[in-house]
Amino acid sequence: MNGYILGKPMDRRGQTAVSVREIDRISVVTLRLLVHAAMLLGSIKSSNNIAELIPMESVDQTNVGEFLLEHIKEDVMLLSRLLGINLEAALTIMHSIVCQIMKQGVTDDKEFAGLDPWSERDRNEFERKFAMKYSTSN
């Protein structure tokens, strides 16, 4: 099984985002925040399935929700720093992006159709298209 590389939230404190992807730092943080939020929502229904995606040494299997919430907090703080805005404004921007996604959809969008999330090439293509469509840096 492929895992999600997710270290301890405290190891990220004070860091700036370094884009190891083909997209800008703000888009990386935005996508990470959305992924962490989706994982948190998924952990409500099935924490064991979500816990399997996270390296065992990173998280106590009984506290998956708290672990992900800490990552979300770090993501919001980093987005705030990158954009030079306060936390409330960063959350408002994320709310706006989620609303836009809910209105327009991603899974039904022809631009994203047929992309395999387990393929590095397709994942990079999804991230690039997502950043162009929803990024706060555009």
N, C-alpha and C positions, 0 to 999 in steps of 0.2 A: 504494500500500500504506500502511496506517496503521502508524505506528511507536509505540513505547513510549517515552515521555519519560523518559529516564534519563540524568542527568548523571554527572559523575565522582564516585566515592565520597568523595574527599577534600573535595569542596565541601559535603558533608553533615555533616562532623564537628562535633560539639558542638551541632548544631541540635536544636530541639525540634520535634515534629511539629505541623504546622498542618493542621487538617482542612479541605480544600477540598471535601470530599465531604459527603454528608448523614449521615455516621456519625461517631462519636467518634474522637478521636486514637488511642486504643489499637487500635481496630478497623482504622483506616487502616494503622497500622504492622504489625499482624498480617497483613492481606491483602497488603501489600507484601512482607513476609517470605516468605509462601507463594508469591507470584508470582515473586520472585527465585529461590527454591529450585527452583521448577518450571522456570524458564528455565535454571538451572544444570544440572539433570538433562537437559533437552532439548539443551543444548549438548554434552553428552557424545556423543550420537548424531549430532547435526547442528549443529555450531557455526556454519556459514554461515547456516542458516535463522534461528537465534536472533540472530546478529550483524546480520541485515537489519532486525531490530526496533529496534535501538539506533542513535541518531544517530552517524554516522561519526566526528565530532570528539570523541566521548566515549570511544571505545574503539579500541585497536589490535586489528584483526580476528583476530590470532593469539593474543590473550590474553583471549578472551571469558569463559572459566571463571574466571580470576583476577579479572577485572573484576566479575563477578557475586558471587563469594565476598566481595569487599570490601564490596559493597552488603549482603550478608547479615549480615556482621559489624556494619556500621553499624545495620542494622535491629534486631539483637539488643541492641546497646548502648542504642539509643533505647527499645526496649520495657522494658528493665531500668530505665532512668531514669524512664520514665512510671509504672511500677508500683511504683517504690521498692524493688526487689529486686535481688539479685546476678545476674550473668550465668548462672550455673548454674540458678537458679530460673526465669529467663526461658526458657532452653532446655527445661527440664522442662515448663513450661506449653505451649510450642509443640509438644513431643512429644505431650503429652496431647491437644491440639487435632487434630494429624495422626492420632492413633490414633482419636479420635472420628469424624473424617471417614472414615477407612478402614472403620470399623465400620458407620457409618450411610450413607455415600456422599453425594455431592452430585449427581452426574450422573443418578442414578436417582431422586432425590428429586423428588416431584411439585411441591413448592414452587418448584423452580428450573427445572422443565421449560418449554420454549418461550421462555426468555429469550435474546435475541440479544446476544452480548458486544460487537458493533460498534454497537449502538444505545445512545446515552447514557441514555435513559430506562430501558431494560432493565438496563443495567449498574448504574445507581443502585439499581434495585429488587433486583438480585442482591446488591449490597453491603449494602443495608439488611437483607435477609433473612439473609444470611450472618452479619452482626454480631449480629443477634438470637439466632441459633442457636448461634454458636460463640464470641462475643466473651469476652475475659478481663475486660471491664469490667462484665459483667452479674452 
